[in-house]
Amino acid sequence: MSKSLTYADAGVDIDKANDFVGMIKKIVKKTPRTGVMSEIGGFGGLYSLNTDMYERPVLVSSTDGVGTKLKIAFMMDKHDTVGIDLVAMCVNDIAVQGAKPLFFLDYLAIGKLETQKAVDIVNGIAEGCCRANCALIGGETAEMPDMYAPGEYDLAGFTVGIVDNDKIVDGSEISVGHRVIAIGSSGLHSNGYSLVRKICFEVLKMTVDDYVSEFGKSLGEELLIPTRIYSETIRTLIRDIPVHGLAHITGGGIPDNLVRVIPEACNVVLQLKSWDIPPVFHFLKEAGNISDEEMLRTFNNGIGMIAVVPEKVVDEVVIRLKAMDEQCFVIGEIIERKPDNPRIQWV
C-alpha cells in the first residue's frame, strides 16, 4: 500500500507556520497600537478609525516591494533591515500627499519557511513601522516550494494612511517663484539595484565582504543601508508651513518623479552642484562609466525627498529640517513654462 502523503511531504509545514505566527505576535505589539482592534493571526486586521481630528478625512493607500536589493540580503545572509526598506517604500509614497500612515501589512513569499530568517524580516518591518509611527496590523507568510531558490524570498508591503481633504498636498498650488528643497537620502535606498549588482559583481568581480575605503565599510554593508523613512519629518514640516509639492525620489530619479507634482504651466530649473552626493554614487558612476543623465534617472543621487515651497518660507523650512537632523539643500526654483524647453532644466 502506498504511503499516505501530507502537505509537509510536499514541502509546506503548517505546524511550523503556526509556530511562527505565535513568535511574531510579541514583535507586532511593539509597533504603535492606537486604533488596532485585532491581533495577528485573524482572517483580517481590524482598525478603528478616529475621524474627530479631520473635517473631511481621506484615506490614502500604497503598495510596493524592495526589489533586487533583496539579493544583497541573500548574499550577506542578513535579513533584519529589508523590512525597514519595505515600510519606507510604501509610507514615503503616501507622505508626499500629506498623509499620516495608520497601519501596514506585509506579504512574505518563501520557498521553505526558515523561522529565524522570517523573524528577522518581521523585526525589520516592525522597526520600520515604529519609525513611521504606524501599526503593523497583519500580513501573510506564503510557503511555496519550488517557486523560489533555496534561501530566497520576496516581500511586498501595503499601507493605508489618512489626510484631511483640505490638506492634501498635490502640487496644484505650485507657481512661478517657488523654491525646490531637497532632503538627503541615506544612500541608494531601494532603487537601481539591478545596475548596482551588474557593476559590483559582474564588472568589478567584487563580493559583499570586500572593504571599500570610500564607504568606510564593506560593500554589502553599504548596499544594505535601509531606506530613510520621511513620514514624521513631512508631517512635522506641513503642520504649520505651506508645502505645496512633495516628491519621493525612487525609480526614475529626480527627472521622472519631480515632474509628477509640477503643474503643466511650470518648468523647473535645478542646479547640479547644489547638494552633497554620497560616495556610493561617485563609486558607481566611475566603475560603470555611467553618464550623468543615466545616473539622474536611475538613482536618487543623495536626494530621497523633494519639497516645493513658496520663497518666503525657504529659510524656515531649512531650519526646521536641520532641527530634525535632516540634510537639506535648496537646489532650484519653479519658472514659467515655455513649450520648447524641457520640464526640468539643469544648470
C-alpha positions as CSV (number, residue, x, y, z in Angstrom):
1,M,0.0,0.0,0.0
2,S,1.4,3.4,-0.9
3,K,2.4,5.9,1.7
4,S,-0.3,8.4,2.8
5,L,1.1,11.8,1.8
6,T,0.8,15.0,3.8
7,Y,1.2,18.7,3.0
8,A,4.6,18.5,4.8
9,D,5.8,15.9,2.3
10,A,5.1,18.5,-0.5
11,G,7.3,21.0,1.4
12,V,4.7,23.0,3.3
13,D,4.9,22.7,7.1
14,I,1.6,24.1,8.6
15,D,2.7,23.5,12.2
16,K,5.9,25.5,11.7
17,A,3.9,28.3,10.1
18,N,1.6,28.4,13.1
19,D,4.5,28.4,15.5
20,F,6.0,31.4,13.5
21,V,2.7,33.4,13.9
22,G,2.9,32.8,17.6
23,M,6.5,34.0,17.7
24,I,5.9,37.3,15.9
25,K,2.9,38.4,18.0
26,K,5.3,40.0,20.5
27,I,7.2,41.7,17.7
28,V,4.0,43.2,16.3
29,K,2.9,44.5,19.7
30,K,6.0,46.8,19.7
31,T,4.5,48.9,16.9
32,P,2.1,51.7,17.7
33,R,-1.3,50.2,18.6
34,T,-3.7,53.1,18.7
35,G,-6.8,52.1,16.7
36,V,-5.8,48.5,16.4
37,M,-8.6,46.1,17.4
38,S,-7.2,42.7,16.5
39,E,-4.2,40.6,17.0
40,I,-2.0,38.9,14.3
41,G,-3.4,35.6,13.3
42,G,-7.0,36.5,12.4
43,F,-8.5,36.5,9.0
44,G,-8.3,40.3,8.7
45,G,-6.9,43.2,10.7
46,L,-9.4,45.4,12.4
47,Y,-8.7,49.2,12.8
48,S,-10.9,51.7,14.4
49,L,-10.6,55.0,12.6
50,N,-10.8,58.1,14.7
51,T,-12.0,60.9,12.5
52,D,-12.5,63.6,15.1
53,M,-9.3,65.4,14.1
54,Y,-10.5,65.6,10.4
55,E,-13.2,67.6,8.8
56,R,-13.2,65.5,5.6
57,P,-10.9,62.6,6.1
58,V,-9.5,60.9,3.0
59,L,-7.8,57.5,3.1
60,V,-4.5,57.2,1.1
61,S,-3.0,53.8,0.2
62,S,0.1,52.5,-1.4
63,T,1.8,49.2,-2.1
64,D,5.4,48.4,-3.0
65,G,8.3,46.0,-2.6
66,V,12.1,46.0,-2.0
67,G,13.2,44.8,-5.5
68,T,16.5,43.2,-6.1
69,K,18.0,44.8,-3.1
70,L,16.9,41.5,-1.5
71,K,19.7,39.8,-3.5
72,I,22.2,41.7,-1.3
73,A,20.4,40.4,1.8
74,F,20.6,36.8,0.4
75,M,24.4,37.2,-0.3
76,M,25.1,38.5,3.2
77,D,22.5,36.3,4.9
78,K,21.4,39.4,6.8
79,H,17.6,39.9,6.8
80,D,16.8,42.4,9.6
81,T,16.9,45.6,7.6
82,V,15.0,44.9,4.3
83,G,11.8,45.1,6.3
84,I,12.6,48.8,7.0
85,D,13.0,49.3,3.3
86,L,9.6,47.7,2.7
87,V,7.9,50.1,5.0
88,A,9.8,53.1,3.7
89,M,8.9,52.5,0.1
90,C,5.2,52.5,1.0
91,V,4.9,55.1,3.7
92,N,7.1,57.6,1.8
93,D,4.7,57.4,-1.1
94,I,1.7,58.5,0.9
95,A,3.7,61.0,2.9
96,V,4.1,63.1,-0.3
97,Q,0.3,63.7,-0.3
98,G,0.4,64.8,3.3
99,A,-1.0,61.5,4.7
100,K,-0.2,60.0,8.1
101,P,0.3,56.3,7.8
102,L,-2.2,54.4,10.0
103,F,-1.3,50.8,9.5
104,F,0.8,48.4,7.5
105,L,0.5,44.9,6.2
106,D,3.2,42.7,4.7
107,Y,3.4,39.7,2.4
108,L,6.4,37.3,2.6
109,A,6.7,34.6,0.0
110,I,9.3,32.0,0.5
111,G,10.1,28.5,-0.8
112,K,10.7,26.9,2.6
113,L,10.0,28.7,5.8
114,E,13.2,29.3,7.9
115,T,11.9,30.5,11.2
116,Q,14.8,32.7,12.3
117,K,15.1,34.3,8.9
118,A,11.4,35.1,8.8
119,V,11.6,36.5,12.4
120,D,14.5,38.8,11.4
121,I,12.4,40.0,8.4
122,V,9.4,40.8,10.6
123,N,11.6,42.5,13.2
124,G,12.8,44.9,10.4
125,I,9.2,45.5,9.3
126,A,8.2,46.3,12.9
127,E,11.2,48.7,13.2
128,G,10.1,50.4,10.0
129,C,6.6,50.8,11.4
130,C,7.9,52.3,14.6
131,R,9.9,54.8,12.6
132,A,6.8,55.7,10.6
133,N,4.6,55.7,13.7
134,C,2.1,53.3,12.2
135,A,0.8,49.9,13.3
136,L,1.8,46.5,11.9
137,I,-1.7,45.1,11.7
138,G,-1.4,41.9,9.7
139,G,0.3,40.1,6.9
140,E,0.7,36.8,5.1
141,T,3.6,34.3,5.0
142,A,3.3,32.0,2.0
143,E,5.4,28.9,1.9
144,M,5.7,27.9,-1.8
145,P,8.1,25.1,-2.6
146,D,9.8,25.2,-6.0
147,M,8.8,28.9,-6.5
148,Y,12.0,30.3,-5.1
149,A,15.6,29.3,-5.0
150,P,16.8,27.9,-1.6
151,G,17.4,30.8,0.8
152,E,15.5,33.3,-1.3
153,Y,12.1,35.1,-0.8
154,D,10.1,38.1,-1.9
155,L,8.4,40.8,0.0
156,A,5.5,43.1,-0.6
157,G,4.0,45.8,1.6
158,F,0.8,47.7,1.9
159,T,-0.1,50.8,3.9
160,V,-3.2,52.9,4.5
161,G,-3.0,56.5,5.7
162,I,-5.2,59.4,6.3
163,V,-5.3,63.1,5.5
164,D,-7.8,65.9,5.6
165,N,-9.2,66.7,2.2
166,D,-8.2,70.4,2.6
167,K,-4.7,69.5,3.5
168,I,-3.9,67.1,0.6
169,V,-0.5,68.0,-1.0
170,D,-1.0,67.6,-4.7
171,G,1.2,70.3,-6.4
172,S,-1.8,72.4,-7.5
173,E,-0.7,75.5,-5.6
174,I,2.9,75.4,-7.0
175,S,3.6,78.6,-9.0
176,V,6.5,80.5,-10.6
177,G,9.0,81.6,-8.0
178,H,8.5,78.6,-5.7
179,R,11.8,77.1,-4.5
180,V,12.9,73.4,-4.6
181,I,14.3,71.9,-1.4
182,A,16.0,68.5,-1.4
183,I,16.1,66.3,1.7
184,G,19.0,63.9,1.8
185,S,18.8,60.2,1.4
186,S,20.6,57.6,3.5
187,G,22.2,56.1,0.4
188,L,20.9,54.1,-2.5
189,H,17.5,53.4,-0.8
190,S,15.8,50.7,-2.8
191,N,16.2,51.6,-6.4
192,G,18.7,50.8,-9.1
193,Y,20.0,47.6,-7.6
194,S,19.9,45.6,-10.9
195,L,22.5,48.1,-12.2
196,V,24.4,48.1,-8.9
197,R,24.7,44.4,-8.9
198,K,25.9,44.3,-12.5
199,I,28.6,46.9,-11.8
200,C,29.8,45.4,-8.5
201,F,29.5,41.7,-9.1
202,E,29.9,41.3,-12.8
203,V,32.1,44.2,-13.9
204,L,34.2,44.7,-10.8
205,K,34.0,41.0,-9.6
206,M,33.6,42.1,-6.0
207,T,32.0,40.3,-3.1
208,V,29.8,41.7,-0.4
209,D,32.6,41.2,2.1
210,D,35.1,43.4,0.2
211,Y,36.0,46.5,2.2
212,V,35.6,49.8,0.3
213,S,37.6,52.7,1.7
214,E,35.3,55.3,0.2
215,F,32.5,53.9,2.3
216,G,34.4,53.1,5.4
217,K,32.7,49.7,5.5
218,S,32.2,46.6,3.4
219,L,30.4,46.7,0.1
220,G,27.5,44.7,1.4
221,E,27.1,46.9,4.5
222,E,26.8,50.0,2.3
223,L,24.4,48.4,-0.1
224,L,22.1,47.2,2.7
225,I,21.7,50.6,4.4
226,P,18.0,51.0,4.9
227,T,15.8,53.5,3.0
228,R,15.2,56.6,5.1
229,I,11.6,57.0,6.3
230,Y,10.3,60.6,6.0
231,S,6.8,60.2,7.4
232,E,7.3,62.1,10.6
233,T,9.6,64.6,9.0
234,I,7.0,65.5,6.5
235,R,4.2,65.6,9.0
236,T,6.2,68.0,11.2
237,L,7.0,70.2,8.2
238,I,3.5,70.5,6.8
239,R,1.9,71.0,10.2
240,D,2.3,74.8,10.1
241,I,4.4,75.6,7.0
242,P,2.9,75.9,3.5
243,V,4.4,73.0,1.5
244,H,2.8,72.9,-2.0
245,G,4.5,69.9,-3.5
246,L,6.4,66.8,-2.4
247,A,8.1,64.1,-4.5
248,H,9.5,60.8,-3.3
249,I,12.7,60.2,-5.3
250,T,12.5,56.5,-6.3
251,G,12.8,54.7,-9.6
252,G,13.2,57.3,-12.4
253,G,15.2,59.6,-10.1
254,I,14.7,63.3,-9.9
255,P,13.6,63.8,-13.5
256,D,10.7,61.4,-13.5
257,N,9.4,61.9,-10.0
258,L,9.6,65.7,-9.6
259,V,7.6,66.4,-12.7
260,R,4.7,64.3,-11.3
261,V,3.9,67.2,-8.9
262,I,4.7,70.2,-11.1
263,P,1.7,71.9,-12.8
264,E,1.7,71.9,-16.6
265,A,2.2,75.7,-16.7
266,C,5.5,75.4,-15.0
267,N,9.1,74.3,-15.6
268,V,11.8,73.6,-13.1
269,V,15.4,74.9,-13.0
270,L,17.8,72.7,-10.9
271,Q,21.4,73.3,-10.0
272,L,23.5,70.2,-10.5
273,K,26.2,71.0,-7.9
274,S,23.9,72.4,-5.2
275,W,23.8,69.3,-3.0
276,D,26.2,66.8,-1.5
277,I,26.4,63.5,-3.3
278,P,27.3,60.5,-1.1
279,P,30.4,58.4,-2.1
280,V,28.5,55.4,-3.2
281,F,27.1,57.3,-6.2
282,H,30.5,58.5,-7.3
283,F,31.8,55.0,-6.9
284,L,29.1,53.5,-9.1
285,K,29.4,56.3,-11.7
286,E,33.1,55.8,-12.2
287,A,33.0,52.0,-12.0
288,G,30.2,51.7,-14.5
289,N,31.2,54.6,-16.7
290,I,27.6,55.9,-16.3
291,S,26.5,59.1,-17.9
292,D,25.2,62.0,-15.9
293,E,21.8,61.5,-17.5
294,E,21.7,57.8,-16.6
295,M,22.8,58.5,-13.0
296,L,20.0,61.0,-12.5
297,R,17.3,58.7,-13.9
298,T,18.4,55.5,-12.2
299,F,19.5,56.6,-8.7
300,N,18.4,59.2,-6.1
301,N,22.0,60.6,-6.0
302,G,21.7,61.6,-2.4
303,I,18.2,63.0,-2.5
304,G,15.4,61.0,-1.0
305,M,12.6,63.6,-0.9
306,I,11.9,66.9,-2.5
307,A,9.7,69.7,-1.2
308,V,8.4,72.7,-3.3
309,V,7.6,75.7,-1.1
310,P,7.0,79.5,-1.5
311,E,10.2,81.5,-1.5
312,K,9.2,83.3,1.7
313,V,9.3,80.1,3.8
314,V,12.6,78.7,2.5
315,D,14.6,79.7,5.5
316,E,12.0,78.4,7.9
317,V,11.9,75.1,6.1
318,V,15.6,74.7,6.1
319,I,15.8,75.5,9.9
320,R,13.0,73.0,10.6
321,L,14.6,70.2,8.6
322,K,18.0,70.7,10.2
323,A,16.5,70.7,13.6
324,M,15.1,67.2,12.8
325,D,18.6,66.1,11.8
326,E,17.8,66.0,8.1
327,Q,20.3,67.1,5.5
328,C,18.7,69.6,3.2
329,F,19.7,71.8,0.2
330,V,17.9,74.5,-1.8
331,I,18.5,73.1,-5.3
332,G,16.3,75.1,-7.7
333,E,13.2,77.1,-8.5
334,I,10.0,77.0,-10.4
335,I,9.8,79.0,-13.6
336,E,7.3,79.8,-16.3
337,R,6.9,77.0,-18.8
338,K,8.0,77.6,-22.4
339,P,6.9,74.9,-24.9
340,D,10.3,74.4,-26.4
341,N,12.1,73.9,-23.1
342,P,12.3,70.6,-21.2
343,R,10.3,70.4,-18.0
344,I,13.4,70.1,-16.0
345,Q,16.4,72.3,-16.9
346,W,19.8,71.5,-15.3
347,V,22.3,74.4,-14.8
